[in-house]
Amino acid sequence: MKYYSLFILAFTSVLLASCHQKHEGHQDGERQHQHDHDDDHDHQEDHDHHQNSRTSTFDAELAEKLGADEYGMSQYVIAFLKSGPNRSQDSITAAQMQRAHLDNINRL
């Protein structure tokens, strides 16, 4: 039960940390949102500027070429492989097979 609670706490912490948005500073080193000015400055204009600078355009031709859907997303399949109870090869053969597998991954 103790490990389950620690897992839930760690998972929640990672989830919350991943949701935090960082505001990128300007290229000239100026710190964002620290202004020496009056309160009549339009912060909405700053927000719109930063929002527009991060948007990218949708390339329908590229999406169609790659087989994406109308949102530009592609389907992927993930498989989790686990070893079964029957391991017929000895440790040397298993190590050779693992090395060949990793070499093939590096080749790709």
VENJOLIN-V910411 format. One record per residue. PHI is phi as a letter, one per 40 degrees, with the letter a starting at -180 (* if undefined). PSI is psi in whole degrees, -180 to 180 (NA if undefined). NEAR is the number of other ideal C-beta (glycine too) atoms within 8 Angstrom. Layout:
BEGIN
((PHI,PSI,NEAR) (PHI,PSI,NEAR))
END
This chain:
BEGIN
((*,-35,4) (c,-43,5) (c,-35,6) (c,-44,7) (c,-41,8) (c,-39,8) (c,-46,8) (c,-42,8) (c,-45,8) (c,-43,8) (c,-44,8) (c,-40,8) (c,-44,8) (c,-41,8) (c,-45,8) (c,-39,8) (c,-33,7) (c,-19,6) (c,-12,6) (c,128,6) (c,131,4) (c,137,4) (c,124,7) (c,140,5) (c,175,8) (c,162,6) (c,-27,4) (c,12,4) (g,0,6) (c,135,6) (c,135,6) (c,144,10) (g,14,6) (b,98,5) (b,141,5) (c,84,3) (a,179,5) (c,171,4) (c,-1,3) (c,6,5) (c,138,7) (c,98,6) (c,-26,6) (c,-37,6) (c,-42,7) (c,-44,10) (c,-45,8) (c,-40,8) (c,-47,8) (c,-36,11) (c,-43,8) (c,-29,7) (c,-17,6) (c,-7,6) (c,147,6) (b,159,4) (c,148,4) (c,125,6) (b,95,7) (c,-37,6) (c,-44,6) (c,-41,7) (c,-42,11) (c,-40,8) (c,-37,6) (c,-1,7) (g,29,5) (c,164,9) (c,-170,7) (c,-14,3) (c,0,5) (g,13,8) (c,147,6) (b,151,7) (c,140,4) (b,154,4) (b,135,4) (b,137,4) (b,136,4) (b,119,4) (b,136,4) (b,153,4) (c,143,4) (c,-177,5) (c,-19,3) (c,111,4) (b,99,7) (c,-19,3) (c,156,6) (c,175,5) (c,-33,5) (c,-45,6) (c,-41,8) (c,-42,10) (c,-40,8) (c,-41,8) (c,-40,9) (c,-42,8) (c,-44,8) (c,-39,8) (c,-47,8) (c,-37,8) (c,-39,8) (c,-41,8) (c,-45,7) (c,-32,6) (c,-35,5) (c,NA,4))
END
